Amino acid sequence: MTPTRDDCRKLDANDPIAHLRDRFVLPQGVIYLDGNSLGAASKAVIQRARQTVENDWAQGLIRSWNDAGWYDAPRRVGAKIARLIGAASDEVVVTDSTSVDLFKILVGALKMRANRTTILGEADDFPTDAYIAQGVTEFTGTRFKRVPADDLIGTIDEDVAIVSLTHVNYRTGLIHDMARIAAAAHAKGALIVWDLSHSTGALEIAVNLAQADFAVGCGYKYLNGGPGAPAYVFVAKHHQAAIQNPLTGWFGHAAPFDFAPDFAPADGIGRMLTGTPPMLSLAALDAALDIFADVEMKAVRAKSISLTELFVALADEHLTAHGFTLASPREAALRGSQVSLAHSQGYAIMQALIARGVIGDFRAPDIVRFGLVPLYVRHVDVFDAVRAIGEVMAERAWDTAEFLARKPVT
Ligand SMILES: Cc1ncc(COP(=O)(O)O)c(C=O)c1O
């Protein structure tokens, strides 16, 4: 027997991190299951955004680079993220977007393996990871090779300079074994780069224990930093003196305010900076991260597993007859904080669900994706969402011209 709505209420009543939901502003009548794409707004972020504009900028003006801690913000906020990924506080900096940071890391890491010509990736990785690798290899006269996830380790050879992977697959939620892949890469002399966009803030991660060389990731998904929040870069301490940032802007300079004619990289992680940080969005991310100071990632992960297990059990019981199949790993240990279901009418079904206030998303060709963010999603939300999917199917609510027509942005 799968849990009833009452069972779900009890699970929520006993949830040790249930109180964190009150720190977010969620619209009435909406079940928000898309925080793996854009995290929800917290009260702290709204308050900080207002303070940054009205006080720090409007009143403080240029003095705020020092007085409001703007200049140090990329490193200070990086240290907050470092705690979440098992890095030292001076191994992470917040800057640019994930795409740009990946570009910088791939070019820099290729130079550290100059006698090798291959970047190895996974066939089903998020497009920007592949596109950036394609651009980098085109400009550097190297090559980008993609293989299915199961073939990765067997494909690493002495020509592979970098293995570049997303830790949690955006489509299925499958978690790669960081330590195992890093060990295989290092055994052949290759470097490992992780995109942690779908991991940080949702999973327990230990980049240093897992021997990661480099990592990048998004600030606007599970970290709730707001639309287009800046991204972060991790460089393991032992690589910080060797890696060169190809985008040699003045914020990565050893002494930006000397205005010296020639570039000299900053010591340490600061060399991964490029230009002036986007302070409005960086301040928002800074405030968004404070919630993680009050919760252990172990508790976040435990709730995440409880939510995804519930979703899978309810989907098995109520949605299989409607033609859905589970596209995420069945084993909780291999699944990130999302559940993906495959259905040939997935696009229209998701549009019909969104019209009813259950917001997930669709990923071509046939995946409906539900991000279950432990900080603000409840078990009862999962119950109601699966019931809504069942109703949409029973009523064929998806089968209208409005929902069947694909729009360019979903
Ligand atoms: C794995 C992964 N990497 C990167 C990005 C986005 O990169 P950017 O912030 O540069 O647009 C996404 C966005 O969904 C993603 O899923």
The ligand as an ORCA input file, in Angstrom:
! r2SCAN-3c Opt
* xyz 0 1
  C      24.119     20.949    -15.816
  C      23.919     22.395    -16.148
  N      24.987     23.174    -16.359
  C      24.831     24.487    -16.657
  C      23.574     25.046    -16.755
  C      23.360     26.485    -17.105
  O      24.494     27.207    -17.337
  P      24.389     28.798    -17.408
  O      24.060     29.288    -16.043
  O      25.679     29.238    -17.916
  O      23.250     29.144    -18.328
  C      22.450     24.266    -16.537
  C      21.107     24.869    -16.625
  O      20.083     24.253    -16.515
  C      22.629     22.896    -16.228
  O      21.566     22.108    -16.033
*
